[in-house]
Amino acid sequence: MSSSHTTTDHDTIRRWAEERDGHPARVEGTGEGGVLRIDFGPEEENLQKISWDDFFRVFEDSDLAFLYQDKTQDGSTSRFNKFVSRDTAD
């Protein structure tokens, strides 16, 4: 059975993304900080690659938590992730 986890730890988020060849991105045209995404490629036209510093600035300013899964139900590496409000993560 697969399970999900929630974290606000920057090192955990970065390590999880990089282990899956993901990089930080934001959806273009979504305002000041933008809507955050982990982009696994191929690059999507509406996603803009950003630095980890910018990514975590928006992450903290938006009071987000990272919901993620390590393995799928069959044991494969999972890319499932979602950004949620820290209020709903507790």
Phi and psi in degrees as a GROMACS rama.xvg file:
@    title "Ramachandran Plot"
@    xaxis  label "Phi"
@    yaxis  label "Psi"
@TYPE xy
-90.4117  152.036  SER-2
-137.399  156.491  SER-3
-109.947  160.13  SER-4
-132.226  157.949  HIS-5
-127.847  136.544  THR-6
-146.909  158.997  THR-7
-119.259  3.05193  THR-8
-73.8936  118.376  ASP-9
-60.4765  -41.9131  HIS-10
-64.2691  -40.3744  ASP-11
-63.6852  -44.8262  THR-12
-63.2654  -48.1039  ILE-13
-63.4646  -44.687  ARG-14
-61.7102  -45.5158  ARG-15
-58.3348  -46.8373  TRP-16
-65.2091  -47.5598  ALA-17
-67.8095  -30.9491  GLU-18
-64.7417  -19.1217  GLU-19
-110.608  17.7754  ARG-20
58.5811  32.6919  ASP-21
-94.8159  156.742  GLY-22
-138.481  157.716  HIS-23
-71.2938  142.002  PRO-24
-151.814  166.298  ALA-25
-136.272  152.766  ARG-26
-76.3111  125.107  VAL-27
-65.9113  146.347  GLU-28
75.8457  21.5516  GLY-29
-112.27  28.7634  THR-30
95.2998  -170.506  GLY-31
-48.5886  -67.033  GLU-32
-84.3471  -33.7788  GLY-33
88.6101  169.874  GLY-34
-90.1946  122.817  VAL-35
-79.0542  148.157  LEU-36
-145.99  156.901  ARG-37
-101.839  120.31  ILE-38
-99.2464  124.85  ASP-39
-102.745  -0.887134  PHE-40
76.0685  165.614  GLY-41
-59.9039  153.609  PRO-42
-57.7515  134.045  GLU-43
-90.2783  144.5  GLU-44
-58.9953  -36.2667  GLU-45
-90.6958  2.97452  ASN-46
-103.365  135.521  LEU-47
-111.429  122.761  GLN-48
-66.5944  135.381  LYS-49
-132.022  166.785  ILE-50
-76.0836  159.639  SER-51
-62.0452  -36.182  TRP-52
-60.8855  -47.1729  ASP-53
-63.8731  -41.7817  ASP-54
-57.2071  -50.3122  PHE-55
-73.3227  -24.6827  PHE-56
-63.4578  -49.0931  ARG-57
-64.7739  -41.4082  VAL-58
-55.0135  -47.8473  PHE-59
-72.7086  -44.5801  GLU-60
-60.8395  -30.9339  ASP-61
-90.6343  -1.96961  SER-62
55.7813  51.1956  ASP-63
-97.358  161.369  LEU-64
-127.136  157.404  ALA-65
-108.413  116.624  PHE-66
-98.685  127.165  LEU-67
-149.418  166.097  TYR-68
-128.937  134.788  GLN-69
-81.4907  -46.2624  ASP-70
-129.979  148.67  LYS-71
-79.276  175.805  THR-72
-61.1089  -31.6863  GLN-73
-87.4467  4.23467  ASP-74
93.8886  -0.272736  GLY-75
-75.2431  159.534  SER-76
-65.7724  130.23  THR-77
-98.5673  145.687  SER-78
-108.635  5.78082  ARG-79
-62.3273  127.715  PHE-80
-156.557  158.887  ASN-81
-159.325  143.824  LYS-82
-98.23  129.355  PHE-83
-129.28  159.714  VAL-84
-66.3793  140.762  SER-85
-62.2875  -26.2141  ARG-86
-63.0455  -37.8974  ASP-87
-87.4558  -11.6525  THR-88
-81.444  -18.6366  ALA-89
